[in-house]
Amino acid sequence: MQAQATQQRGRGQGAKPSNGGLGRAIRYLGKQRRIAFFAYGALLVATLAQLAVPQLTQNMIEAITNGTTANQILNLPGLAQGTAAAIIGKTLDELRNTQANAESWLIGAALLIVIFAVVRGIFSFVQAYMAETMSQGLAFDFRNEIFSKIQRLSFSYYDRTQTGQLMIRATSDVENLRLFIAQGLIMTAQAFILLVATLIILFLTNWQLTLVVLPILPLVLVIFMIFGAVAQPLFISVQTKLSALNTVLQENLAGIKVVKAFAKESHEQKRFDAGADELYAQSLVVSRTFAFLFPLIFLIIQVGQSVLLYFSGQQILNGTLDLGGYQKFSLYVIYIFFPLGQLGFIISLMAQASASATRIFEILDAKSDVTNKPDAIELPQISGHVEFKDVTFRYFASGDPVLQNVSFEAQPGQTIALLGATGSGKTTIINLIPRFYDATEGSILIDGHDLRDVSLDSLRSQIGIVLQETNLFSGTIRDNIAFGRSDATLEEVIAAAKAAAAHDFIETFTNGYDTDVGERGTTLSGGQKQRIAIARALLLNPRLLILDDSTSSVDLMTEYRIQKALDNLMQGRTSFVIAQRITTVLKADQILVLDKGQVVASGKHEELMEQSAIYAEIYNSQLVGDAEVDEAAVETQEAQ
């Protein structure tokens, strides 16, 4: 039940839609202000060039109609010419001038239209290129910030959040935001400029017809706001279901060997199909919503055009509007209806971007449970004195304690073995030492320094860790061994590999230390991966070693070689070891026996055999067989 609740918390994060995230994301353009200046400057020039075209079109039509009228009057008999000219309010000299210059005026207007079209084309290209550059820069910033934040969040955050959720937010959500910045935001700015400038021109040109068009705008804006409010939670749901589907895919790929081993392909297919069905259904809900929106907006536009055509026709019949004026006005009205027609697309991009921005900032605003104090000091070179003082630990600061009042002390150079049943708290102890988690109560000290008072980097850089789950990264064997010290020489890498009993098998590969390990080390066996992980820790030459069941995936002979190397390397280092085999604990300076989160016994092997029933039971039921086999292995190895 607790795991389900945790999973639901991870899935439910970000369910609240908010437009504040989108506004905050847009403010990130401050980092791209120079590119944004060119993008929106080019947009302004291109839009102004577009606004000039209707006026030039009117000039062309008037040149044609005036030239035609002049030709018709001047072709009349001499007496009739003066009468006809007087009727239209022109002199014969004006008509002759019109007739002579009509063609040049027509050519001039046409050339100006071409020039403005070229100007608009050039600046539209600049605007589109700069907008794309700007959006890619924004996506670059967000991806880097998300990755940097993910690197520094505490382990408790990952306990509550699915990997698929994080991956989708760093990829799909960032892309949704980028598309809005590259297209939606530019279209919004263009629509605003066109609407304001066009309305001003229309009022100055024909205020009576403008009043006919004006009521359409608030109606469309109301529809815009309603659909925006409805669409955003729908897109949040789509992204959440996409994250869930991505999680199924990620888990399946990571555990493909287990899936095949248990012949569960059909079961996994059903899981994926269920997630895909949910995503498909939610996507159809979004599609239905916008399938209704677009026709509605275009219906309103068509009604507006019909009303405009009626009233403009009345003015033409009454002689208050000529053909050129009507054409100019109708073209400017298109500049109003065109952005209104784009509102559906803008709503879609904005709703997606707003939902994605909310989810992105949930990560960027996430608080890490383990952070550096403002006055944290650099931990000096440690000797390895570790002390737990009444340490109690609870996951998520609630529920039953995983550790309760744990106290012990490890002197520099000692080897501390941790024994206990599964869930007794062994792994939790070694997770607290490098501050993967902070103790809920009590304190942990290294060389007298409370871990909360020192910086994380200075602490962890002095601890060599081999975790129970061996994680290797894509790259070469050398890269993986030198992961903690990228400046290490090949000689140092080889020395660490030899100490971890890894050098011999590495040399059998054709490319030696330059052999690619594949994703998560898939080209290596479990024992080989574990020895490389040990070499990675040893290369740091740490004063404090943490070995979490570090020889669990190797055979007895390999374990003997590793243990023999580790015995030498542990000299002078404080070592915490979790092991399922007795060879590790027989020579330990101190054995901590844990049961239900408490240290129920501590001491050396001989003492505990006499004083601790729990230790004796573990030894006799789980370890004595291994001890006998290990002794035989040791004798065989020494004989060789």
VEXDREN-2710 file (C-alpha; in Angstrom, 1 decimal):
% VEXDREN-2710
k/r/px/py/pz
1/MET/0.0/0.0/0.0
2/GLN/2.8/2.4/0.9
3/ALA/4.6/1.7/-2.4
4/GLN/1.3/2.3/-4.3
5/ALA/0.8/5.6/-2.5
6/THR/4.4/6.6/-3.3
7/GLN/3.9/5.7/-7.0
8/GLN/0.6/7.6/-7.1
9/ARG/2.4/10.7/-5.7
10/GLY/5.0/10.4/-8.4
11/ARG/2.4/10.1/-11.1
12/GLY/0.2/12.8/-9.7
13/GLN/2.8/15.5/-9.5
14/GLY/2.0/18.4/-11.7
15/ALA/-1.7/17.7/-11.9
16/LYS/-2.6/21.4/-11.2
17/PRO/-2.6/23.5/-14.3
18/SER/-1.2/27.0/-14.1
19/ASN/-0.4/29.7/-16.6
20/GLY/2.2/31.1/-14.3
21/GLY/4.7/28.5/-15.4
22/LEU/4.4/29.6/-19.1
23/GLY/4.9/33.3/-18.2
24/ARG/8.0/32.3/-16.2
25/ALA/9.3/30.2/-19.1
26/ILE/8.9/33.2/-21.4
27/ARG/11.0/35.3/-19.1
28/TYR/13.8/32.9/-19.8
29/LEU/14.0/34.7/-23.2
30/GLY/16.0/37.4/-21.3
31/LYS/19.0/35.1/-21.8
32/GLN/18.3/35.2/-25.5
33/ARG/17.5/39.0/-25.7
34/ARG/19.8/39.8/-28.6
35/ILE/18.3/37.0/-30.8
36/ALA/14.8/37.9/-29.6
37/PHE/15.4/41.5/-30.6
38/PHE/16.2/40.5/-34.2
39/ALA/13.4/38.0/-34.3
40/TYR/10.7/40.4/-33.2
41/GLY/12.2/43.3/-35.0
42/ALA/12.1/41.3/-38.3
43/LEU/8.5/40.3/-37.5
44/LEU/7.6/44.0/-37.1
45/VAL/9.1/45.0/-40.4
46/ALA/7.5/42.0/-42.2
47/THR/4.1/42.8/-40.7
48/LEU/4.4/46.5/-41.7
49/ALA/5.3/45.5/-45.2
50/GLN/2.2/43.3/-45.3
51/LEU/0.0/46.1/-44.1
52/ALA/1.1/48.3/-47.0
53/VAL/-0.2/45.9/-49.6
54/PRO/-4.0/46.7/-49.4
55/GLN/-3.3/50.4/-49.8
56/LEU/-1.2/49.6/-52.9
57/THR/-3.9/47.3/-54.2
58/GLN/-6.4/50.2/-53.9
59/ASN/-4.0/52.4/-55.8
60/MET/-3.8/49.8/-58.6
61/ILE/-7.6/49.5/-58.9
62/GLU/-8.1/53.2/-58.8
63/ALA/-5.4/53.7/-61.6
64/ILE/-7.3/51.1/-63.7
65/THR/-10.8/52.5/-63.0
66/ASN/-9.8/56.1/-63.4
67/GLY/-7.9/55.3/-66.6
68/THR/-10.9/53.5/-68.0
69/THR/-13.3/56.3/-67.1
70/ALA/-10.9/58.9/-68.7
71/ASN/-10.7/56.8/-71.9
72/GLN/-14.5/56.5/-72.1
73/ILE/-15.1/60.2/-71.6
74/LEU/-12.3/61.4/-73.9
75/ASN/-13.7/59.1/-76.7
76/LEU/-17.1/60.9/-76.5
77/PRO/-18.0/63.7/-79.0
78/GLY/-16.4/67.1/-78.1
79/LEU/-19.4/68.7/-76.6
80/ALA/-20.3/65.6/-74.5
81/GLN/-16.8/65.4/-73.0
82/GLY/-17.1/68.6/-71.0
83/THR/-20.6/67.6/-69.7
84/ALA/-19.4/64.1/-68.7
85/ALA/-16.3/65.5/-67.0
86/ALA/-18.4/68.0/-65.1
87/ILE/-20.7/65.2/-63.9
88/ILE/-17.7/63.2/-62.2
89/GLY/-16.2/66.5/-61.0
90/LYS/-13.1/66.5/-63.3
91/THR/-11.7/68.8/-65.9
92/LEU/-10.7/67.6/-69.3
93/ASP/-7.1/68.5/-68.5
94/GLU/-7.3/66.2/-65.4
95/LEU/-8.8/63.4/-67.5
96/ARG/-6.1/63.7/-70.2
97/ASN/-3.4/63.6/-67.4
98/THR/-5.0/60.5/-65.9
99/GLN/-5.2/58.9/-69.4
100/ALA/-1.5/59.6/-70.1
101/ASN/-0.3/58.4/-66.7
102/ALA/-2.6/55.6/-65.8
103/GLU/-0.3/52.9/-67.1
104/SER/2.7/54.3/-65.3
105/TRP/0.7/54.5/-62.1
106/LEU/-0.4/50.9/-62.5
107/ILE/3.2/49.8/-63.1
108/GLY/4.5/51.8/-60.2
109/ALA/1.9/50.3/-57.8
110/ALA/2.6/46.8/-59.1
111/LEU/6.4/47.3/-58.6
112/LEU/5.8/48.6/-55.1
113/ILE/3.7/45.5/-54.3
114/VAL/6.6/43.3/-55.5
115/ILE/9.2/45.4/-53.5
116/PHE/7.1/45.1/-50.3
117/ALA/6.6/41.4/-51.0
118/VAL/10.4/40.9/-51.3
119/VAL/11.0/42.9/-48.1
120/ARG/8.3/40.9/-46.3
121/GLY/9.9/37.6/-47.6
122/ILE/13.4/38.6/-46.5
123/PHE/12.4/39.7/-43.0
124/SER/10.0/36.7/-42.6
125/PHE/13.0/34.5/-43.3
126/VAL/15.1/36.4/-40.7
127/GLN/12.2/36.2/-38.2
128/ALA/11.7/32.5/-38.7
129/TYR/15.4/31.7/-38.5
130/MET/15.9/33.8/-35.4
131/ALA/12.8/32.5/-33.7
132/GLU/14.0/28.9/-34.3
133/THR/17.5/29.8/-33.0
134/MET/15.8/31.5/-30.0
135/SER/13.6/28.5/-29.2
136/GLN/16.5/26.1/-29.6
137/GLY/18.6/28.2/-27.2
138/LEU/15.7/28.2/-24.7
139/ALA/15.4/24.4/-25.0
140/PHE/19.1/24.1/-24.5
141/ASP/18.9/26.1/-21.3
142/PHE/16.0/24.2/-20.0
143/ARG/17.5/20.7/-20.7
144/ASN/20.8/21.7/-19.1
145/GLU/18.9/23.1/-16.0
146/ILE/16.8/20.0/-15.7
147/PHE/19.8/17.7/-16.0
148/SER/21.8/19.8/-13.5
149/LYS/18.8/19.7/-11.1
150/ILE/18.3/16.0/-11.5
151/GLN/22.0/15.5/-10.7
152/ARG/21.7/17.3/-7.4
153/LEU/18.3/16.1/-6.1
154/SER/18.5/13.8/-3.1
155/PHE/17.8/10.0/-3.3
156/SER/14.4/10.5/-1.6
157/TYR/13.2/12.4/-4.7
158/TYR/13.9/9.5/-7.0
159/ASP/12.2/7.2/-4.5
160/ARG/9.0/9.2/-5.1
161/THR/9.3/9.9/-8.9
162/GLN/9.3/7.5/-11.8
163/THR/12.2/7.5/-14.3
164/GLY/9.7/7.9/-17.2
165/GLN/8.3/11.1/-15.7
166/LEU/11.8/12.6/-15.6
167/MET/12.7/11.6/-19.1
168/ILE/9.5/12.9/-20.6
169/ARG/9.9/16.3/-18.9
170/ALA/13.5/16.6/-20.1
171/THR/12.5/15.7/-23.7
172/SER/8.8/16.0/-24.7
173/ASP/7.8/18.8/-22.3
174/VAL/10.8/20.9/-23.3
175/GLU/10.0/20.3/-27.0
176/ASN/6.4/21.4/-26.4
177/LEU/7.6/24.6/-24.8
178/ARG/10.2/25.2/-27.5
179/LEU/7.5/24.8/-30.3
180/PHE/5.4/27.5/-28.6
181/ILE/8.3/29.9/-28.3
182/ALA/9.3/29.2/-32.0
183/GLN/5.8/29.3/-33.4
184/GLY/3.0/30.1/-31.0
185/LEU/4.6/33.1/-29.3
186/ILE/5.6/34.6/-32.7
187/MET/2.1/34.0/-34.1
188/THR/0.6/35.6/-31.0
189/ALA/2.8/38.7/-31.4
190/GLN/2.1/38.9/-35.1
191/ALA/-1.7/38.5/-34.5
192/PHE/-1.5/41.3/-31.9
193/ILE/0.4/43.7/-34.3
194/LEU/-2.0/42.9/-37.2
195/LEU/-5.1/43.3/-35.1
196/VAL/-4.1/46.7/-33.5
197/ALA/-2.6/48.2/-36.6
198/THR/-5.5/47.0/-38.9
199/LEU/-8.2/48.3/-36.6
200/ILE/-6.5/51.7/-36.5
201/ILE/-6.3/51.8/-40.3
202/LEU/-9.9/50.6/-40.7
203/PHE/-11.3/53.2/-38.3
204/LEU/-9.4/55.9/-40.2
205/THR/-10.6/54.5/-43.5
206/ASN/-14.3/53.7/-42.8
207/TRP/-15.4/53.7/-39.3
208/GLN/-19.0/52.7/-40.1
209/LEU/-17.9/49.3/-41.6
210/THR/-15.4/48.9/-38.8
211/LEU/-18.2/48.9/-36.2
212/VAL/-19.7/46.1/-38.2
213/VAL/-16.6/43.9/-37.8
214/LEU/-15.7/44.9/-34.2
215/PRO/-18.3/42.8/-32.3
216/ILE/-16.6/39.6/-33.6
217/LEU/-13.4/40.2/-31.7
218/PRO/-14.6/39.9/-28.1
219/LEU/-16.7/36.9/-29.0
220/VAL/-13.7/35.1/-30.5
221/LEU/-11.5/36.2/-27.5
222/VAL/-14.0/34.7/-25.0
223/ILE/-14.0/31.4/-27.0
224/PHE/-10.2/31.6/-26.9
225/MET/-10.1/31.9/-23.1
226/ILE/-12.7/29.1/-22.6
227/PHE/-10.9/26.6/-24.8
228/GLY/-7.5/27.6/-23.2
229/ALA/-8.9/26.8/-19.8
230/VAL/-10.4/23.5/-21.0
231/ALA/-7.4/22.4/-23.1
232/GLN/-4.5/22.9/-20.5
233/PRO/-5.6/20.1/-18.1
234/LEU/-6.3/17.9/-21.1
235/PHE/-2.7/18.3/-22.3
236/ILE/-1.4/17.7/-18.7
237/SER/-3.2/14.4/-18.7
238/VAL/-1.8/13.5/-22.1
239/GLN/1.8/14.2/-20.9
240/THR/1.1/12.2/-17.7
241/LYS/-0.1/9.2/-19.7
242/LEU/2.8/9.6/-22.1
243/SER/5.1/9.5/-19.1
244/ALA/3.5/6.3/-17.8
245/LEU/3.8/4.7/-21.2
246/ASN/7.5/5.7/-21.3
247/THR/8.0/4.2/-17.9
248/VAL/6.6/0.8/-19.0
249/LEU/8.9/1.0/-22.0
250/GLN/12.0/2.0/-20.0
251/GLU/11.3/-0.8/-17.4
252/ASN/10.8/-3.4/-20.1
253/LEU/14.1/-2.5/-21.9
254/ALA/16.0/-2.4/-18.6
255/GLY/14.7/-5.8/-17.6
256/ILE/14.4/-7.5/-21.0
257/LYS/16.4/-10.5/-19.9
258/VAL/14.1/-11.1/-16.9
259/VAL/11.1/-10.7/-19.2
260/LYS/12.4/-13.3/-21.6
261/ALA/13.6/-15.6/-18.9
262/PHE/10.1/-15.8/-17.4
263/ALA/8.4/-15.8/-20.8
264/LYS/6.4/-12.7/-19.9
265/GLU/6.5/-11.0/-23.3
266/SER/2.7/-11.3/-23.6
267/HIS/2.2/-9.8/-20.1
268/GLU/4.5/-6.9/-20.9
269/GLN/2.7/-6.4/-24.2
270/LYS/-0.6/-6.1/-22.3
271/ARG/0.9/-3.6/-19.9
272/PHE/2.2/-1.5/-22.9
273/ASP/-1.1/-1.9/-24.8
274/ALA/-3.0/-0.7/-21.7
275/GLY/-0.8/2.4/-21.4
276/ALA/-1.0/3.0/-25.1
277/ASP/-4.8/2.7/-25.0
278/GLU/-5.0/5.3/-22.2
279/LEU/-2.8/7.7/-24.2
280/TYR/-4.8/7.1/-27.3
281/ALA/-8.1/7.7/-25.6
282/GLN/-6.9/10.9/-23.9
283/SER/-5.4/12.2/-27.2
284/LEU/-8.8/11.6/-28.9
285/VAL/-10.4/13.8/-26.2
286/VAL/-8.0/16.6/-27.1
287/SER/-8.6/16.0/-30.8
288/ARG/-12.4/16.2/-30.3
289/THR/-12.1/19.4/-28.4
290/PHE/-10.1/21.1/-31.1
291/ALA/-12.1/19.5/-33.9
292/PHE/-15.0/21.5/-32.4
293/LEU/-12.9/24.7/-31.9
294/PHE/-11.6/25.2/-35.4
295/PRO/-15.0/25.0/-37.3
296/LEU/-16.5/27.2/-34.6
297/ILE/-14.0/30.0/-35.1
298/PHE/-14.2/29.7/-38.9
299/LEU/-18.1/29.8/-38.7
300/ILE/-17.9/33.1/-36.8
301/ILE/-15.4/34.5/-39.4
302/GLN/-17.7/33.4/-42.2
303/VAL/-20.7/35.1/-40.5
304/GLY/-18.7/38.2/-40.1
305/GLN/-17.7/38.3/-43.7
306/SER/-21.3/37.9/-44.8
307/VAL/-22.4/40.8/-42.6
308/LEU/-19.5/42.9/-43.9
309/LEU/-20.4/42.1/-47.5
310/TYR/-24.0/43.2/-47.0
311/PHE/-23.1/46.6/-45.4
312/SER/-20.3/47.3/-47.8
313/GLY/-22.7/46.5/-50.7
314/GLN/-25.1/49.1/-49.3
315/GLN/-22.4/51.7/-49.2
316/ILE/-21.4/50.9/-52.8
317/LEU/-25.0/51.2/-54.0
318/ASN/-25.3/54.5/-52.2
319/GLY/-22.1/55.8/-53.8
320/THR/-20.2/56.3/-50.5
321/LEU/-17.7/53.5/-51.3
322/ASP/-15.9/52.8/-54.5
323/LEU/-14.5/49.5/-55.8
324/GLY/-10.9/50.3/-54.8
325/GLY/-12.0/51.4/-51.3
326/TYR/-14.0/48.2/-50.9
327/GLN/-11.1/46.0/-52.0
328/LYS/-8.7/47.8/-49.6
329/PHE/-11.2/47.4/-46.7
330/SER/-11.9/43.7/-47.4
331/LEU/-8.1/43.0/-47.6
332/TYR/-7.6/44.7/-44.2
333/VAL/-10.5/42.7/-42.8
334/ILE/-8.7/39.5/-43.8
335/TYR/-5.8/40.7/-41.7
336/ILE/-8.3/40.6/-38.8
337/PHE/-9.8/37.3/-39.6
338/PHE/-6.5/35.6/-40.4
339/PRO/-5.1/35.9/-36.9
340/LEU/-8.5/34.9/-35.5
341/GLY/-8.3/31.8/-37.6
342/GLN/-4.9/31.1/-36.1
343/LEU/-6.3/31.2/-32.6
344/GLY/-7.1/27.5/-32.6
345/PHE/-3.5/26.6/-33.4
346/ILE/-2.2/29.2/-30.9
347/ILE/-4.5/27.8/-28.2
348/SER/-3.2/24.3/-28.9
349/LEU/0.4/25.3/-28.7
350/MET/-0.2/27.5/-25.7
351/ALA/-2.1/24.8/-23.7
352/GLN/0.6/22.2/-24.4
353/ALA/3.3/24.6/-23.5
354/SER/1.6/25.8/-20.4
355/ALA/1.1/22.2/-19.2
356/SER/4.7/21.3/-20.0
357/ALA/6.1/24.5/-18.3
358/THR/4.2/23.6/-15.1
359/ARG/5.7/20.1/-15.2
360/ILE/9.2/21.4/-16.0
361/PHE/9.2/23.9/-13.1
362/GLU/8.0/21.1/-10.7
363/ILE/11.5/19.6/-11.2
364/LEU/13.4/22.9/-11.2
365/ASP/11.6/24.0/-8.0
366/ALA/11.9/20.6/-6.3
367/LYS/13.6/20.8/-2.9
368/SER/16.4/18.4/-2.2
369/ASP/16.3/16.8/1.3
370/VAL/20.1/16.8/1.3
371/THR/21.8/20.1/0.6
372/ASN/24.8/22.1/1.6
373/LYS/24.3/24.5/4.5
374/PRO/25.0/28.1/3.6
375/ASP/28.1/28.0/5.8
376/ALA/29.2/24.4/4.9
377/ILE/32.9/23.9/5.2
378/GLU/35.3/21.9/3.0
379/LEU/36.0/18.6/4.8
380/PRO/39.7/18.3/5.2
381/GLN/41.7/15.1/4.4
382/ILE/40.1/12.5/6.6
383/SER/41.7/9.8/8.7
384/GLY/38.5/7.7/8.7
385/HIS/37.1/8.0/12.2
386/VAL/33.3/7.4/11.9
387/GLU/30.8/7.7/14.6
388/PHE/27.0/7.2/14.7
389/LYS/25.3/8.9/17.6
390/ASP/21.7/7.7/18.4
391/VAL/20.8/7.7/14.7
392/THR/17.2/7.2/13.7
393/PHE/16.1/7.2/10.1
394/ARG/12.7/7.2/8.4
395/TYR/12.0/7.3/4.7
396/PHE/9.9/10.4/3.8
397/ALA/10.1/11.4/7.5
398/SER/7.1/9.2/8.3
399/GLY/6.2/5.7/9.1
400/ASP/8.1/3.1/11.1
401/PRO/11.9/3.9/11.5
402/VAL/14.2/1.9/9.3
403/LEU/17.0/2.6/11.8
404/GLN/16.4/3.3/15.5
405/ASN/18.9/4.7/18.0
406/VAL/21.9/3.3/16.2
407/SER/25.2/4.1/17.8
408/PHE/28.7/2.8/17.1
409/GLU/32.2/4.0/16.5
410/ALA/34.7/3.0/13.8
411/GLN/38.3/3.9/14.4
412/PRO/40.6/4.9/11.5
413/GLY/41.8/1.8/9.6
414/GLN/39.2/-0.5/11.0
415/THR/37.0/-2.9/8.9
416/ILE/33.4/-2.8/10.0
417/ALA/31.3/-5.7/8.8
418/LEU/27.5/-5.3/8.7
419/LEU/25.4/-8.4/9.1
420/GLY/21.7/-9.0/9.3
421/ALA/18.6/-10.2/7.6
422/THR/17.1/-8.5/4.6
423/GLY/15.5/-5.2/5.7
424/SER/17.5/-5.0/8.9
425/GLY/19.1/-1.6/7.9
426/LYS/22.5/-2.6/6.6
427/THR/22.2/-0.7/3.3
428/THR/20.6/2.3/5.0
429/ILE/23.7/2.7/7.2
430/ILE/26.1/2.8/4.3
431/ASN/23.7/5.2/2.5
432/LEU/23.8/7.6/5.4
433/ILE/27.6/7.8/5.5
434/PRO/28.0/9.7/2.1
435/ARG/24.8/11.6/2.9
436/PHE/22.6/10.0/0.2
437/TYR/20.0/10.6/2.9
438/ASP/20.1/12.6/6.1
439/ALA/19.5/11.0/9.5
440/THR/16.0/11.8/10.8
441/GLU/17.4/12.0/14.4
442/GLY/20.8/11.9/15.9
443/SER/24.1/12.7/14.1
444/ILE/26.9/11.1/12.1
445/LEU/30.4/12.4/12.4
446/ILE/33.6/11.8/10.4
447/ASP/36.8/12.9/12.2
448/GLY/34.5/14.9/14.6
449/HIS/32.8/16.8/11.8
450/ASP/29.0/16.5/11.6
451/LEU/28.2/15.5/8.0
452/ARG/25.6/18.2/7.8
453/ASP/28.3/20.8/8.4
454/VAL/30.5/19.9/5.5
455/SER/30.0/20.2/1.7
456/LEU/28.7/17.2/-0.2
457/ASP/31.5/17.2/-2.8
458/SER/34.3/17.4/-0.2
459/LEU/32.7/14.5/1.7
460/ARG/31.9/12.2/-1.2
461/SER/35.2/12.7/-3.0
462/GLN/36.9/11.0/-0.1
463/ILE/34.7/8.0/0.0
464/GLY/35.1/5.0/-2.4
465/ILE/31.8/3.2/-2.9
466/VAL/31.0/-0.1/-4.6
467/LEU/27.2/-0.4/-4.6
468/GLN/25.2/-3.7/-4.6
469/GLU/23.8/-2.8/-8.0
470/THR/26.8/-2.4/-10.3
471/ASN/26.3/0.5/-12.8
472/LEU/28.6/1.0/-15.7
473/PHE/28.3/3.7/-18.3
474/SER/28.5/3.5/-22.1
475/GLY/32.2/3.9/-23.0
476/THR/35.4/2.0/-22.6
477/ILE/36.6/-0.1/-19.6
478/ARG/39.2/2.6/-19.0
479/ASP/36.6/5.4/-19.0
480/ASN/34.5/3.4/-16.4
481/ILE/37.5/2.7/-14.1
482/ALA/38.6/6.4/-14.3
483/PHE/35.0/7.7/-13.8
484/GLY/35.8/9.3/-10.5
485/ARG/39.2/10.5/-11.7
486/SER/39.1/11.5/-15.3
487/ASP/42.7/12.7/-15.2
488/ALA/44.1/9.3/-14.1
489/THR/46.9/7.9/-16.2
490/LEU/46.6/4.5/-17.9
491/GLU/49.2/3.2/-15.4
492/GLU/47.0/4.2/-12.5
493/VAL/44.0/2.6/-14.1
494/ILE/45.9/-0.6/-14.6
495/ALA/47.1/-0.6/-11.0
496/ALA/43.6/-0.2/-9.7
497/ALA/42.4/-3.0/-12.0
498/LYS/45.1/-5.3/-10.8
499/ALA/44.2/-4.6/-7.2
500/ALA/40.6/-5.5/-8.0
501/ALA/41.6/-8.7/-9.8
502/ALA/40.3/-7.3/-13.1
503/HIS/43.5/-6.8/-15.1
504/ASP/43.7/-10.4/-16.3
505/PHE/40.3/-10.7/-17.9
506/ILE/40.6/-7.2/-19.3
507/GLU/43.8/-8.2/-21.1
508/THR/41.9/-11.1/-22.8
509/PHE/39.8/-8.6/-24.8
510/THR/41.1/-7.6/-28.2
511/ASN/41.1/-3.9/-27.4
512/GLY/42.1/-4.3/-23.7
513/TYR/41.3/-1.3/-21.7
514/ASP/39.7/0.4/-24.8
515/THR/37.0/-2.3/-25.0
516/ASP/33.5/-0.8/-25.1
517/VAL/31.4/-2.1/-22.3
518/GLY/28.0/-1.5/-24.0
519/GLU/25.0/0.0/-22.4
520/ARG/25.1/-0.6/-18.6
521/GLY/28.0/-3.0/-19.2
522/THR/25.9/-5.6/-21.1
523/THR/29.0/-7.1/-22.8
524/LEU/30.5/-8.1/-19.4
525/SER/29.6/-10.7/-16.9
526/GLY/28.3/-9.9/-13.4
527/GLY/31.6/-10.7/-11.8
528/GLN/33.5/-8.6/-14.4
529/LYS/31.3/-5.6/-13.9
530/GLN/31.7/-5.9/-10.1
531/ARG/35.5/-6.0/-10.4
532/ILE/35.5/-2.9/-12.6
533/ALA/33.3/-1.2/-10.1
534/ILE/35.8/-2.1/-7.3
535/ALA/38.7/-0.8/-9.4
536/ARG/36.7/2.5/-10.0
537/ALA/36.4/2.9/-6.2
538/LEU/40.0/2.0/-5.5
539/LEU/41.4/4.5/-8.1
540/LEU/40.2/7.3/-5.8
541/ASN/42.6/6.0/-3.1
542/PRO/40.0/6.9/-0.5
543/ARG/40.4/6.9/3.2
544/LEU/36.9/5.5/3.6
545/LEU/35.7/2.4/1.7
546/ILE/32.0/1.3/1.4
547/LEU/31.6/-2.2/-0.1
548/ASP/27.9/-3.1/-0.4
549/ASP/27.9/-6.9/-1.0
550/SER/30.8/-6.2/-3.4
551/THR/31.6/-9.9/-4.1
552/SER/28.1/-11.3/-4.4
553/SER/28.4/-11.9/-8.2
554/VAL/31.8/-13.6/-8.4
555/ASP/32.9/-17.2/-7.9
556/LEU/34.9/-18.4/-4.9
557/MET/38.3/-18.2/-6.6
558/THR/37.6/-14.7/-7.9
559/GLU/36.3/-13.7/-4.5
560/TYR/39.5/-15.0/-2.9
561/ARG/41.7/-12.9/-5.3
562/ILE/39.5/-9.8/-4.7
563/GLN/39.5/-10.4/-0.9
564/LYS/43.3/-10.8/-0.8
565/ALA/43.8/-7.6/-2.7
566/LEU/41.2/-5.8/-0.6
567/ASP/42.9/-7.0/2.6
568/ASN/46.0/-5.2/1.6
569/LEU/44.2/-2.1/0.4
570/MET/42.1/-1.9/3.5
571/GLN/45.2/-1.4/5.6
572/GLY/45.0/2.1/7.0
573/ARG/41.5/2.7/5.6
574/THR/38.2/2.6/7.4
575/SER/36.0/0.1/5.5
576/PHE/32.3/-0.7/5.8
577/VAL/31.5/-4.0/4.2
578/ILE/28.2/-5.8/3.7
579/ALA/28.8/-9.4/2.7
580/GLN/26.8/-12.6/2.5
581/ARG/29.9/-14.8/2.8
582/ILE/31.9/-15.3/6.0
583/THR/35.3/-14.6/4.5
584/THR/34.7/-10.9/4.7
585/VAL/33.6/-10.9/8.3
586/LEU/36.1/-13.3/9.9
587/LYS/38.9/-10.7/9.8
588/ALA/36.7/-7.7/10.5
589/ASP/37.8/-5.5/13.4
590/GLN/34.2/-5.0/14.4
591/ILE/31.0/-6.8/13.3
592/LEU/27.7/-5.0/13.7
593/VAL/24.7/-7.4/13.9
594/LEU/21.5/-5.6/12.9
595/ASP/17.9/-6.7/13.5
596/LYS/14.8/-4.6/12.6
597/GLY/16.9/-1.4/12.4
598/GLN/18.8/-1.8/15.6
599/VAL/22.3/-2.9/16.4
600/VAL/21.6/-5.9/18.6
601/ALA/25.3/-7.0/18.9
602/SER/28.8/-5.9/18.0
603/GLY/32.2/-7.3/18.4
604/LYS/34.6/-9.7/16.7
605/HIS/33.7/-13.1/15.3
606/GLU/34.8/-15.1/18.4
607/GLU/33.1/-12.8/20.8
608/LEU/29.8/-12.8/18.9
609/MET/29.7/-16.6/18.6
610/GLU/29.6/-16.8/22.4
611/GLN/27.5/-13.7/23.1
612/SER/25.0/-13.3/20.2
613/ALA/22.4/-15.9/19.4
614/ILE/21.4/-14.0/16.3
615/TYR/25.0/-13.9/15.0
616/ALA/25.4/-17.6/15.7
617/GLU/22.2/-18.4/13.9
618/ILE/23.3/-16.4/10.8
619/TYR/26.7/-18.0/10.9
620/ASN/25.4/-21.6/11.2
621/SER/22.5/-21.3/8.8
622/GLN/23.9/-19.1/6.1
623/LEU/27.7/-18.7/6.3
624/VAL/29.3/-21.9/7.7
625/GLY/28.9/-23.8/4.5
626/ASP/30.6/-20.9/2.6
627/ALA/33.3/-20.8/5.2
628/GLU/34.2/-24.4/4.7
629/VAL/34.2/-24.0/0.9
630/ASP/36.2/-20.8/1.2
631/GLU/38.8/-22.5/3.4
632/ALA/39.2/-25.2/0.8
633/ALA/39.5/-22.6/-1.9
634/VAL/42.1/-20.7/0.0
635/GLU/44.1/-23.9/0.6
636/THR/43.9/-24.7/-3.2
637/GLN/44.9/-21.2/-4.1
638/GLU/47.8/-21.1/-1.7
639/ALA/49.0/-24.5/-2.9
640/GLN/49.2/-23.0/-6.4
END
